[in-house]
């Protein structure tokens, strides 16, 4: 049964308007879990990117003038699309820059061999690599959506001309699920892609920036 609110709206879940714990678990928790899995932990197969990575690339494309930009400025621009704070954006940007594929870096970006961290965002700079500009932005195949506040447009995915998911790998933790995709060698991916286009079978194995150490 339902009973009307004082403002004329109907009140569900019983006459007292309380949602039982079982109902909260079934509805609220599943909604939260789905959001975390799709929006934080699992990359999209179309572009191999998580939302924060995609939004960084989109913001950098908007800013692109061929020159380096302060990372602090890139983070600020990305916050127009990503509502989860500057720390998450900065960490994701440094991680992408260390992979030396989509982002051309300048300054102290840390060292994956020693574990040294990058300098503060106000000291380091970045721009999109020529590779990123070539493979990541294809307006004719890009589907768009409104940003979280409805003021901007952002890509749903960035359909790639390259198997980026295998090149960069992916790692993430969600609710009851985790992602662990190992990175692969750039040249081997190109050779395998050519073989597949020729109708041949191709086998590739993971590779690492550190040589597996």
C-alpha positions in Angstrom: 0.0 0.0 0.0 1.0 3.6 -0.4 0.0 6.7 1.4 0.4 10.3 0.2 3.1 12.6 1.4 2.0 15.9 2.9 3.2 17.5 -0.4 0.9 15.3 -2.4 3.5 12.7 -3.6 3.0 9.1 -2.9 5.1 7.3 -0.3 6.1 3.8 -1.1 7.5 0.8 0.9 4.9 0.8 3.5 2.9 3.3 5.4 5.9 4.6 7.4 8.0 5.1 4.2 11.0 3.1 5.5 13.0 0.9 3.1 13.9 -2.5 4.7 17.5 -3.5 4.8 16.9 -6.2 2.3 15.5 -3.7 -0.1 18.5 -1.4 0.3 20.9 -4.3 -0.3 19.0 -5.4 -3.5 18.6 -1.9 -5.0 21.2 0.5 -3.6 24.1 -1.9 -3.4 23.7 -3.4 -6.8 23.4 0.1 -8.3 26.6 1.0 -6.6 28.4 -2.2 -7.6 27.4 -1.7 -11.2 28.6 1.9 -11.2 32.0 1.0 -9.8 32.5 -1.9 -12.1 31.6 0.0 -15.3 32.9 3.5 -14.3 36.1 2.7 -12.4 37.5 -0.8 -12.6 36.8 -2.3 -16.0 38.1 -0.7 -19.2 35.9 -0.6 -22.3 36.9 -3.0 -25.0 36.3 -0.4 -27.7 39.2 1.7 -26.6 40.9 -0.1 -23.7 40.3 2.9 -21.4 38.7 3.6 -18.1 36.6 6.7 -17.8 39.3 8.8 -16.1 41.8 7.9 -18.8 39.3 8.7 -21.6 38.4 12.0 -20.0 42.1 12.9 -19.7 42.7 12.2 -23.3 39.6 14.1 -24.3 40.6 17.2 -22.2 44.1 17.1 -23.7 42.7 16.9 -27.2 40.6 20.0 -26.5 43.8 21.8 -25.2 46.1 20.5 -27.9 48.1 23.2 -29.6 51.3 21.3 -30.1 52.9 22.7 -27.0 53.5 21.2 -23.6 50.9 22.0 -20.9 51.5 22.0 -17.1 50.0 18.8 -15.7 48.2 20.8 -13.1 46.3 22.6 -15.9 45.5 19.3 -17.6 44.0 18.1 -14.3 41.9 21.2 -14.0 40.6 20.8 -17.5 39.8 17.2 -16.9 37.8 18.0 -13.8 35.1 19.4 -16.1 34.4 15.8 -17.2 35.5 13.7 -14.2 33.9 14.5 -10.8 36.1 12.3 -8.6 38.8 14.8 -7.6 42.2 16.0 -8.8 44.2 13.2 -7.0 42.6 10.4 -9.0 43.1 12.3 -12.3 46.8 13.1 -11.5 47.6 9.5 -10.6 46.0 8.2 -13.8 47.8 10.8 -15.9 51.2 9.9 -14.4 50.5 6.2 -14.9 49.6 6.8 -18.6 52.7 9.0 -19.1 55.0 6.4 -17.6 53.8 3.9 -20.3 55.3 6.2 -22.9 52.6 5.6 -25.6 49.8 8.1 -25.6 51.4 11.0 -23.7 54.6 12.9 -24.5 56.1 13.9 -21.1 58.6 16.5 -20.0 60.1 16.7 -16.5 60.4 14.2 -13.7 57.6 11.6 -14.2 59.1 9.1 -11.8 60.7 5.8 -12.6 58.9 2.4 -13.0 62.3 0.6 -12.5 63.0 2.2 -9.1 59.5 3.1 -7.9 60.4 6.8 -7.6 57.3 8.9 -7.8 56.7 11.8 -10.2 57.2 15.4 -9.3 54.3 17.6 -8.3 51.8 18.4 -11.1 52.8 22.1 -11.2 56.4 21.1 -12.2 55.8 18.5 -14.9 54.3 19.0 -18.4 52.6 16.9 -21.0 51.0 16.8 -24.4 49.4 14.2 -26.6 51.9 12.0 -28.5 51.7 11.9 -32.3 50.7 8.3 -31.9 47.7 9.3 -29.8 46.6 12.0 -32.2 46.7 9.5 -35.0 44.9 6.5 -33.4 42.7 7.8 -30.6 40.5 10.5 -32.1 38.1 9.5 -34.8 35.1 11.8 -34.9 33.2 9.7 -37.5 33.1 6.7 -35.2 32.8 8.5 -31.8 29.6 8.5 -29.9 29.0 11.4 -27.5 27.2 12.1 -24.3 26.7 15.0 -21.9 29.2 15.4 -19.0 28.1 14.9 -15.4 26.8 18.4 -15.0 25.3 18.7 -18.5 27.6 21.5 -19.6 30.0 19.7 -21.9 30.1 16.8 -24.3 32.4 13.9 -23.7 33.0 10.7 -25.7 31.3 7.5 -24.6 34.3 5.7 -26.0 37.2 6.6 -28.2 37.3 3.8 -30.8 40.9 3.0 -31.5 42.8 2.1 -34.6 45.1 0.0 -32.4 44.6 -2.7 -29.7 45.4 -0.3 -26.8 43.9 -2.5 -24.1 46.6 -5.2 -24.8 49.3 -2.6 -25.2 48.8 -0.8 -21.9 47.2 -3.5 -19.9 44.7 -2.7 -17.2 44.4 -3.1 -13.5 41.5 -2.3 -11.2 39.4 -3.3 -8.2 35.7 -3.2 -8.1 32.9 -4.7 -6.0 33.4 -8.5 -6.1 35.4 -8.2 -9.2 38.9 -7.2 -10.3 40.7 -6.6 -13.5 44.2 -7.7 -14.4 45.2 -7.5 -18.0 49.0 -7.7 -18.6 50.7 -5.4 -21.1 52.0 -6.6 -24.4 54.8 -5.6 -26.7 54.0 -2.8 -29.2 55.8 -4.3 -32.2 54.3 -7.8 -31.6 50.9 -6.3 -31.4 51.4 -4.6 -34.8 52.7 -7.8 -36.4 49.8 -9.8 -34.9 47.3 -7.2 -36.2 48.7 -7.4 -39.7 48.5 -11.2 -39.6 44.9 -11.2 -38.4 44.0 -8.8 -41.3 45.6 -11.3 -43.7 43.4 -14.0 -42.3 46.2 -15.7 -40.3 46.3 -16.8 -36.7 48.5 -14.9 -34.3 49.8 -15.7 -30.8 51.2 -13.1 -28.5 52.4 -13.2 -24.9 52.6 -10.5 -22.2 55.6 -8.2 -22.1 56.7 -5.6 -19.5 58.5 -2.3 -19.4 60.7 -3.6 -16.7 61.6 -6.9 -18.6 59.5 -8.8 -16.0 61.6 -7.6 -13.0 
